[in-house]
């Protein structure tokens, strides 16, 4: 799937998405043609850096990770790929 950059423009009482000519040509669209487009992707709110720092401090205070002797080895083990079902 290709990615295209669209620009929002104001056209009288409505808005329009201005897309590159290549998008129109590759999609075989014609002037005035109506198409369905997907819902926009919403961007999640940014995390509060102070809240993240507080959460990390709280985890340190309760010793949440004290059983982990080697963090690098622990992370490698956690991220190790598991065999997919039906595959050897």
C-alpha positions as CSV (number, residue, x, y, z in Angstrom):
1,X,0.0,0.0,0.0
2,X,1.4,3.4,-1.0
3,X,1.1,6.4,1.2
4,X,0.1,9.8,-0.1
5,X,0.1,13.2,1.5
6,X,-3.3,15.0,1.2
7,X,-3.7,18.7,1.9
8,X,-7.0,20.0,3.4
9,X,-8.3,23.0,1.6
10,X,-11.4,25.2,2.2
11,X,-13.8,25.4,-0.8
12,X,-16.7,27.8,0.0
13,X,-18.8,26.1,2.7
14,X,-17.0,22.8,2.7
15,X,-13.5,21.3,2.8
16,X,-11.6,19.2,0.3
17,X,-8.6,16.9,0.3
18,X,-6.1,17.8,-2.3
19,X,-4.1,14.7,-3.3
20,X,-1.2,14.2,-5.7
21,X,-2.1,13.6,-9.3
22,X,-0.5,10.1,-9.1
23,X,-3.1,9.1,-6.5
24,X,-5.9,10.0,-9.0
25,X,-4.2,8.3,-11.9
26,X,-3.3,5.1,-10.0
27,X,-6.9,4.9,-8.6
28,X,-8.4,5.5,-12.1
29,X,-10.5,8.3,-10.7
30,X,-12.4,10.9,-12.8
31,X,-13.2,14.5,-12.0
32,X,-16.4,14.7,-10.0
33,X,-16.4,11.1,-9.0
34,X,-17.4,10.3,-5.5
35,X,-15.4,7.8,-3.5
36,X,-15.4,6.4,0.0
37,X,-12.4,7.1,2.2
38,X,-11.4,5.6,5.5
39,X,-11.9,7.4,8.8
40,X,-9.0,9.5,9.8
41,X,-6.5,8.0,12.2
42,X,-6.7,9.8,15.5
43,X,-3.5,10.7,17.3
44,X,-3.5,9.7,20.9
45,X,-2.9,12.3,23.5
46,X,0.7,12.8,24.5
47,X,1.7,11.3,27.8
48,X,2.4,13.5,30.7
49,X,6.1,13.3,31.3
50,X,5.7,14.1,35.0
51,X,3.2,11.2,35.4
52,X,5.5,8.8,33.7
53,X,8.4,9.8,36.0
54,X,6.1,9.4,39.0
55,X,5.0,5.9,37.8
56,X,8.7,4.9,37.4
57,X,9.6,6.3,40.8
58,X,6.7,4.3,42.4
59,X,7.8,1.1,40.7
60,X,11.3,1.7,42.0
61,X,10.0,2.3,45.6
62,X,8.0,-0.9,45.7
63,X,10.8,-2.9,44.1
64,X,8.8,-4.1,41.2
65,X,11.8,-5.3,39.3
66,X,14.1,-6.4,42.1
67,X,14.0,-10.1,41.0
68,X,15.5,-9.2,37.6
69,X,19.3,-9.8,37.9
70,X,20.3,-9.0,34.3
71,X,17.9,-6.6,32.6
72,X,19.5,-7.2,29.2
73,X,19.1,-10.9,29.4
74,X,15.6,-10.5,30.8
75,X,14.5,-8.3,27.9
76,X,16.0,-10.7,25.3
77,X,14.0,-13.6,26.9
78,X,10.8,-11.6,26.9
79,X,11.2,-10.6,23.3
80,X,12.2,-14.1,22.1
81,X,10.1,-15.3,19.2
82,X,7.9,-18.2,20.0
83,X,7.3,-20.9,17.4
84,X,4.0,-20.3,15.5
85,X,1.3,-23.0,15.8
86,X,1.8,-25.8,13.2
87,X,5.4,-24.8,12.5
88,X,8.6,-26.4,13.8
